[in-house]
Amino acid sequence: MNKIDRTREHQAWAIYVSLLVLLAASSPIAEGRTLSIGQHSIGSHGTITVPVFVSDAAELAGADITLRFNPGILTAVSAAPTPLSTGHHMEYNATVPGEIRVSIAKSTGLVSGSGALVDVVFDVAIQAQIGQNIPLTLAVANVYDEQGKLVPAASSDGAFLVEDTNANGLPDFWDQRIVDADPSDSIRSLADVRAEDDFDGDGFSNQVEYLHGTDPLTVDLAAAIASHPASVTIEGGTTTTLSVVASGTAPLTYQWYQGTSGTTTTPVGTNSDSFIPPPLFANASYWVKVTNASNPSGANSNTAIVTITIPVSSAKDILAFSLPDLPPATISGTNITLTVRNGTDVTALAPTYTLSLWATCDHRSGTAYDFTNPVTYTVLASDLTTKAYTVTVVVATLPPVANGLALWLDAGASGTLTLDGNTVTAWYDQMLSGTRMTVGGGAPTLVASDIGGLPSVYFNTSSWMADGVNRSAGPVTIFYVSRETGAANGRVLSSNANNWLMGYHGGQRNRFYFEGWVMEAGVESDTNPHLYAATIPGSGQASTVWGEGNELTSSTTGTQGPNSLRLNGCPWAELSDCYISEVLVYNRVLSGAELNVVGSYLALKYGLATAYLSSASDIITFGLPDNPGVINKAAKTITLTVPYGTDLTALAPTFTLSAGATCDRVSGTAYDFTNPVAYTVTAPDLTTKVYTVTVTDSGHARLVLTRPGGADADKVLAQVYLDDVPAGQEGLSFRVDYPASILRITGAASLTIPPGGVPAGTTPQWDVAPGSDYTNQTGSVSFAAMWGSSHSFTNGQAVANIVFEVRAANTSQVHFPLELTATEVTPYNTNGPSTPLAVTGQVVTFTRSYADWALATLGNADADPDADADADGQINGLEFAASTNPEDAQSRLQTTAMGLTPAGFTLRWLAVYGESYRVRWSDDLTNWNDLTTAPFLGAGAEVEITDPAPSAVNRFYRVEVISDH
């Protein structure tokens, strides 16, 4: 019989059935039959015949047999009838790996007998292991009688055992192939086959070939690389095809890796002689390992480097800006506003951002910066154009009652809304607790002006939001400001998980259901804004509800809070067309006074007529004509600065207050501001705030730097002056910061008080940090002194002299800044010290002349600037401009490293402290372009700059000193 394919299988079955229809049974077939395979040994031949036995063949007319096996070891070759089944029609199908199906049929059954019914022939793979038991499964074994009926029959599986009778470590069937290969050689029996011999002469012994699964009769070639994958340069954001050509006996297996050749930590690709990386935005390296049976350890290719060229692009946008667990920043043009939790330390925030493709930024994403003041982020496009963003961090304010506030939604707090256009996708708790409202349906929208002219979020009958927080057990206090439009009038504030509504329901308002009616009788809804409030203590306790500050009712019928607070509608519909401006949810029951404070805050904010007494008690404006004061509402302080010499004993500032508030002082009336003055403001609800007003005149401090002259060219004299300081001072303190790596104070004699600087007999206290240690200076010297009598500082009279010596290793230094900070004039009187008068300091940069520098470095103030004292190729004048040492050939303006990196072409040089540099590039040595948009200020360390897009074939760079000396 020949093999048949699967398309003929149905046809064979049809023939089999038609034959069975012709059968005429004369007697029933005996039961208790068994079909089995039995146990076999593979022995010394690679092809074996497996009989399928039947225990009782009496009147057997047909059979349907399926054998399953390990396709890695056995391959079905054929199926043939046995003497027992001769004359039967037989078909077999072995196209499915690991399976052979055999069908036999005859019009009349067998008379009797037992034995092999079908012989199945298999090839045994050379990978079969000695002692391996190879199972054969009789998956389907059905027999039929002459009427085509199934006859009960059991089945029994079998197995093969791989033998090694000559004990040479090779299977007998494997040895037999060598015996049979050449009848004329001396290998005549299994005993003649030795494991250490190399029958085919390919350099691999019989034992090795057996272990590797290669053919001992054929010369096998180890896998090797014939042509390595080539490095390539592509444009960023695209991909390429890497290919390898390998040699060796098939099959060859390919495994690609990312990284340098031999690094296998990052496998990529598939088993193929080529690999297509994903689109690349940075340089990458790949290689491939090729293996086969003769070289299982594999052959490694060279590393193929895919180099990315950065496309020239003008894109330079900050696309997103955020801090973890907070709403993303609002980006409007080049202004970025980020809102943080109340109490956040803004001096060390590490926001992350995303940029336009190929753009870079001068501030690292995820690195901490001080956001006390707005910070400028400069984004550089790949075409070297820039865009500057101003990032402002706003600290979330506290409401008038903050204790227990669990949710505060304010549509006017733009930093708490995540927007897609004007569609609201998330509404965060303004306390930034992490709680937020997320959209459950539709598209709520932000409206810039609605209730009270302030922002609101608009909902229609398809849009709603919920927070997922269960507050059903209470206690809870809730306020909210909203209005319906007159279209659909369902629920406005509700729950997404229990039956709860507050304020609006069924075309009416003033209705409240807290898993039970608190107030059912309502009035017809309107389009006016309303302020609703409720306190829900919890189970068994009365819930109380208010509208516009009027208590509507109190009841123990409805006692549950909302399980997942919902804005608009409920799970079974009842949505409204409505606006919601603000929601406050507390996790406690507020007192009567607290209810009034919060209610009046909302009423005042949105211009609502309510029964609440206002708690607003703020000073809105304060000042003198053309001289407004600075009001800090949080600290309740007001500072006012007047010209030096102003009579502080009779100032008459004017002020304005919150609506309805009063003050214990009269606007426009003169008061004595020699000391701070308290202004007490009383709100309509009789709560008060006390503002402290401090008036100061405009003294200032300055720092003058000079060279003592002559032989002291290596010294700097720093003099502190106080100008326009009010008379009558009884103390003084200040600090001067200096670069300790360049300057040093050589001892107490370098710190003096000039005559008239402070009162005679005063004992000054100098502190050269740390602790007047003149050896280990850290760059700070401070002064403090007080005296027991009134003293006036004279403009133009130095109050202190500090002499710095330029350290020997830095005598070539031309620039060094000093900073006068923390300057205070400390008055005392008979009642003890009072608040110090803060006086502003300054930063001054000392710049040497060429003569001073030449005297300090070359010992000759008249040294020729065109001479080259150290023969390093840079004349004295250039060394002066670069602050390098003219007597040290190694000290000159030069790059310390340069080269192409994955980020671009990088330059590195030693940037001298206080010097300013810029880097420029040119493709033709004629037209020069700025690589850096702002000067680099040296800090006495190496600085590195990278050109991210060195696209020209030849590009030239130069580092320039921006000299002002």
Secondary structure as GFF3:
##gff-version 3
##sequence-region A 1 965
A	DSSP	three_ten_helix	6	8	.	.	.	ID=ss1
A	DSSP	alpha_helix	9	21	.	.	.	ID=ss2
A	DSSP	beta_strand	33	36	.	.	.	ID=ss3
A	DSSP	beta_strand	39	41	.	.	.	ID=ss4
A	DSSP	beta_strand	47	54	.	.	.	ID=ss5
A	DSSP	beta_strand	62	68	.	.	.	ID=ss6
A	DSSP	beta_strand	74	81	.	.	.	ID=ss7
A	DSSP	three_ten_helix	83	85	.	.	.	ID=ss8
A	DSSP	beta_strand	89	93	.	.	.	ID=ss9
A	DSSP	beta_strand	99	105	.	.	.	ID=ss10
A	DSSP	beta_strand	115	124	.	.	.	ID=ss11
A	DSSP	beta_strand	133	144	.	.	.	ID=ss12
A	DSSP	beta_strand	150	151	.	.	.	ID=ss13
A	DSSP	beta_strand	153	156	.	.	.	ID=ss14
A	DSSP	beta_strand	158	161	.	.	.	ID=ss15
A	DSSP	alpha_helix	172	181	.	.	.	ID=ss16
A	DSSP	three_ten_helix	190	192	.	.	.	ID=ss17
A	DSSP	alpha_helix	206	212	.	.	.	ID=ss18
A	DSSP	beta_strand	224	227	.	.	.	ID=ss19
A	DSSP	beta_strand	232	235	.	.	.	ID=ss20
A	DSSP	beta_strand	242	243	.	.	.	ID=ss21
A	DSSP	beta_strand	245	247	.	.	.	ID=ss22
A	DSSP	beta_strand	253	258	.	.	.	ID=ss23
A	DSSP	beta_strand	267	268	.	.	.	ID=ss24
A	DSSP	beta_strand	274	275	.	.	.	ID=ss25
A	DSSP	beta_strand	284	292	.	.	.	ID=ss26
A	DSSP	beta_strand	295	300	.	.	.	ID=ss27
A	DSSP	beta_strand	304	309	.	.	.	ID=ss28
A	DSSP	beta_strand	318	322	.	.	.	ID=ss29
A	DSSP	beta_strand	330	332	.	.	.	ID=ss30
A	DSSP	beta_strand	335	340	.	.	.	ID=ss31
A	DSSP	three_ten_helix	346	348	.	.	.	ID=ss32
A	DSSP	beta_strand	352	355	.	.	.	ID=ss33
A	DSSP	beta_strand	360	361	.	.	.	ID=ss34
A	DSSP	beta_strand	375	380	.	.	.	ID=ss35
A	DSSP	beta_strand	386	395	.	.	.	ID=ss36
A	DSSP	beta_strand	405	410	.	.	.	ID=ss37
A	DSSP	three_ten_helix	414	416	.	.	.	ID=ss38
A	DSSP	beta_strand	417	420	.	.	.	ID=ss39
A	DSSP	beta_strand	423	428	.	.	.	ID=ss40
A	DSSP	beta_strand	436	441	.	.	.	ID=ss41
A	DSSP	beta_strand	445	447	.	.	.	ID=ss42
A	DSSP	three_ten_helix	451	453	.	.	.	ID=ss43
A	DSSP	beta_strand	456	459	.	.	.	ID=ss44
A	DSSP	beta_strand	464	466	.	.	.	ID=ss45
A	DSSP	beta_strand	476	484	.	.	.	ID=ss46
A	DSSP	beta_strand	493	495	.	.	.	ID=ss47
A	DSSP	beta_strand	500	505	.	.	.	ID=ss48
A	DSSP	beta_strand	508	514	.	.	.	ID=ss49
A	DSSP	beta_strand	517	519	.	.	.	ID=ss50
A	DSSP	beta_strand	523	524	.	.	.	ID=ss51
A	DSSP	beta_strand	530	536	.	.	.	ID=ss52
A	DSSP	beta_strand	543	547	.	.	.	ID=ss53
A	DSSP	beta_strand	550	555	.	.	.	ID=ss54
A	DSSP	beta_strand	565	567	.	.	.	ID=ss55
A	DSSP	beta_strand	578	586	.	.	.	ID=ss56
A	DSSP	alpha_helix	592	606	.	.	.	ID=ss57
A	DSSP	beta_strand	619	624	.	.	.	ID=ss58
A	DSSP	beta_strand	627	628	.	.	.	ID=ss59
A	DSSP	beta_strand	630	632	.	.	.	ID=ss60
A	DSSP	beta_strand	637	642	.	.	.	ID=ss61
A	DSSP	three_ten_helix	648	650	.	.	.	ID=ss62
A	DSSP	beta_strand	654	657	.	.	.	ID=ss63
A	DSSP	beta_strand	662	663	.	.	.	ID=ss64
A	DSSP	beta_strand	677	682	.	.	.	ID=ss65
A	DSSP	beta_strand	688	697	.	.	.	ID=ss66
A	DSSP	beta_strand	700	706	.	.	.	ID=ss67
A	DSSP	three_ten_helix	710	712	.	.	.	ID=ss68
A	DSSP	beta_strand	715	723	.	.	.	ID=ss69
A	DSSP	beta_strand	729	737	.	.	.	ID=ss70
A	DSSP	beta_strand	743	744	.	.	.	ID=ss71
A	DSSP	three_ten_helix	748	750	.	.	.	ID=ss72
A	DSSP	beta_strand	751	752	.	.	.	ID=ss73
A	DSSP	beta_strand	765	768	.	.	.	ID=ss74
A	DSSP	beta_strand	780	791	.	.	.	ID=ss75
A	DSSP	beta_strand	798	806	.	.	.	ID=ss76
A	DSSP	three_ten_helix	808	810	.	.	.	ID=ss77
A	DSSP	beta_strand	815	825	.	.	.	ID=ss78
A	DSSP	beta_strand	828	829	.	.	.	ID=ss79
A	DSSP	beta_strand	832	833	.	.	.	ID=ss80
A	DSSP	beta_strand	837	839	.	.	.	ID=ss81
A	DSSP	beta_strand	842	847	.	.	.	ID=ss82
A	DSSP	alpha_helix	850	858	.	.	.	ID=ss83
A	DSSP	alpha_helix	876	882	.	.	.	ID=ss84
A	DSSP	beta_strand	895	901	.	.	.	ID=ss85
A	DSSP	beta_strand	904	911	.	.	.	ID=ss86
A	DSSP	beta_strand	916	922	.	.	.	ID=ss87
A	DSSP	beta_strand	929	930	.	.	.	ID=ss88
A	DSSP	beta_strand	936	937	.	.	.	ID=ss89
A	DSSP	beta_strand	941	947	.	.	.	ID=ss90
A	DSSP	beta_strand	956	961	.	.	.	ID=ss91
###
